[in-house]
Amino acid sequence: MKAMILAAGRGERMRPLTDHTPKPLLKAAGKALIEYTLENLAAAGFTEIIINIAHLGEQIKDYCGNGKRWNVSIGYSDEGETALETAGGIAKALPLLGDKPFLVLNADIICDYPLANLRTRAVDLAHLVMINNPPHNPEGDFSLNADGVLAEQGLNKLTFSGIGVYHPKLFANIPVAPLKLRPVLNRAMQQQRISGEKFSGLWMDIGTPERLAELSEQHARHSDRHTEDAAY
């Protein structure tokens, strides 16, 4: 299974940090955000990775290169200076992703979800990993039914984690133009063709400078604990 990292966003909420550095290259605990994602993918056995780029995209290409550093192969889908949003970006990358289901995840998410589980995941049109609603999305996105099917409406809504497996058929008639993912998912949910699962482990959306600082602080605390343990 191939994987796609969404790295084309402008990162408006991160400004002014993203005026000269693309959000995926912002660093937490001395490591670029996209590097955490690449390490997770490599550890899970994903070897072919596509990264979409737009704003300051050349910096991402220079940083990640061909992927040899992580023992993976990286290709790029260049959207020019203006990003195509998620659905449009995936539609543009389809020729690089092939005709089988593929994994897509955001470049600015830190999590310990076992991505290897998704490599053999059977999907109709999509399978989404859902999480409990974080403070910045209290209303949630979709409802996960008892039979594992996602719906637009319902009780106990959960938040989409930004991790999903998609069949190329979901984007078959999507134009290569700016288009968000939500309306595409909504149409498929109306046909009950999207499954989901709930994940309760570590998940952070590094969408603001405050959350970037929080991630660095967490790493610092973790390192301090390891140092104390080693002392004993």
HELIX and SHEET records of a PDB file:
HELIX    1   1 GLU A   12  MET A   14  5                                   3    
HELIX    2   2 LEU A   17  ASP A   19  5                                   3    
HELIX    3   3 LYS A   23  LEU A   25  5                                   3    
HELIX    4   4 LEU A   33  ALA A   43  1                                  11    
HELIX    5   5 GLY A   57  CYS A   64  1                                   8    
HELIX    6   6 LYS A   68  TRP A   70  5                                   3    
HELIX    7   7 GLU A   85  LEU A   97  1                                  13    
HELIX    8   8 LEU A  115  LEU A  118  5                                   4    
HELIX    9   9 PRO A  168  PHE A  171  5                                   4    
HELIX   10  10 ARG A  182  GLN A  190  1                                   9    
HELIX   11  11 PRO A  209  ALA A  231  1                                  23    
SHEET    1   A 7 SER A  73  ASP A  78  0                                        
SHEET    2   A 7 GLU A  48  ILE A  53  1                                        
SHEET    3   A 7 ALA A   3  LEU A   6  1                                        
SHEET    4   A 7 PHE A 102  ASN A 106  1                                        
SHEET    5   A 7 LYS A 157  TYR A 166 -1                                        
SHEET    6   A 7 ALA A 126  ILE A 131 -1                                        
SHEET    7   A 7 ILE A 194  LYS A 198  1                                        
SHEET    1   B 7 SER A  73  ASP A  78  0                                        
SHEET    2   B 7 GLU A  48  ILE A  53  1                                        
SHEET    3   B 7 ALA A   3  LEU A   6  1                                        
SHEET    4   B 7 PHE A 102  ASN A 106  1                                        
SHEET    5   B 7 LYS A 157  TYR A 166 -1                                        
SHEET    6   B 7 PHE A 142  LEU A 144 -1                                        
SHEET    7   B 7 LEU A 150  ALA A 151 -1                                        
SHEET    1   C 2 LYS A  27  ALA A  28  0                                        
SHEET    2   C 2 LYS A  31  ALA A  32 -1                                        
SHEET    1   D 2 ILE A 109  CYS A 111  0                                        
SHEET    2   D 2 TRP A 203  ASP A 205 -1                                        
END                                                                             
